Amino acid sequence: MPDGEHVRADERFFLVKSDASLSRDGWTTLEQEVMTEHKWWSREELGQTAATVWPENLLAMLDAAARP
């Protein structure tokens, strides 16, 4: 957390295909504080970015989700 507090989280990820835009409308003050950026990424963008993306194995997760 921004204040250095450690948290344990149960995270779930979803593969979504969408043409919708993202918005911060309706976010709480805390959400606005801890979320510095959000965007839709293509698999190609994830594979080429120098940015830190979590979870670290996200591309492997996407590949596994794409298999029948």
C-alpha positions as CSV (number, residue, x, y, z in Angstrom):
1,M,0.0,0.0,0.0
2,P,1.2,3.6,-0.5
3,D,1.8,3.9,3.3
4,G,4.0,0.8,3.4
5,E,1.3,-1.5,4.9
6,H,1.7,-5.1,3.7
7,V,-1.5,-6.9,2.6
8,R,-2.4,-10.4,1.6
9,A,-4.7,-10.5,-1.4
10,D,-6.7,-13.1,-3.1
11,E,-6.5,-12.0,-6.8
12,R,-8.5,-13.3,-9.7
13,F,-7.8,-12.5,-13.3
14,F,-10.1,-12.5,-16.2
15,L,-9.4,-12.6,-20.0
16,V,-11.7,-10.0,-21.5
17,K,-12.1,-8.9,-25.1
18,S,-13.6,-5.4,-25.4
19,D,-13.6,-2.2,-27.4
20,A,-14.9,-0.2,-24.3
21,S,-12.8,2.6,-22.9
22,L,-11.8,2.8,-19.3
23,S,-12.9,5.4,-16.8
24,R,-12.1,6.5,-13.2
25,D,-15.6,7.7,-12.7
26,G,-17.1,6.3,-9.5
27,W,-13.7,5.4,-7.9
28,T,-13.3,5.9,-4.2
29,T,-10.6,8.2,-2.8
30,L,-8.6,5.1,-1.8
31,E,-8.9,3.6,-5.3
32,Q,-7.7,6.8,-6.8
33,E,-4.8,6.9,-4.4
34,V,-3.5,3.4,-4.9
35,M,-4.2,3.0,-8.7
36,T,-1.7,5.1,-10.5
37,E,-2.6,4.0,-14.0
38,H,-4.9,1.5,-15.8
39,K,-5.4,0.6,-19.4
40,W,-6.3,-2.3,-21.7
41,W,-3.2,-4.2,-23.0
42,S,-2.9,-6.4,-26.0
43,R,-0.8,-9.6,-25.6
44,E,1.8,-8.0,-27.9
45,E,2.0,-4.8,-25.8
46,L,2.5,-7.0,-22.6
47,G,5.3,-8.9,-24.3
48,Q,7.1,-5.7,-25.4
49,T,6.7,-3.4,-22.4
50,A,9.5,-2.4,-20.1
51,A,6.9,-1.5,-17.5
52,T,6.5,-3.6,-14.4
53,V,3.4,-5.7,-14.8
54,W,1.9,-8.0,-12.1
55,P,1.6,-10.8,-11.9
56,E,5.0,-11.5,-13.2
57,N,3.8,-14.7,-15.0
58,L,0.8,-12.9,-16.7
59,L,1.9,-13.9,-20.3
60,A,2.1,-17.5,-19.3
61,M,-1.4,-17.2,-17.7
62,L,-2.7,-15.7,-20.9
63,D,-1.2,-18.5,-23.0
64,A,-2.7,-21.1,-20.6
65,A,-6.1,-19.4,-20.9
66,A,-6.0,-19.5,-24.7
67,R,-5.4,-23.3,-24.8
68,P,-8.6,-25.4,-25.2
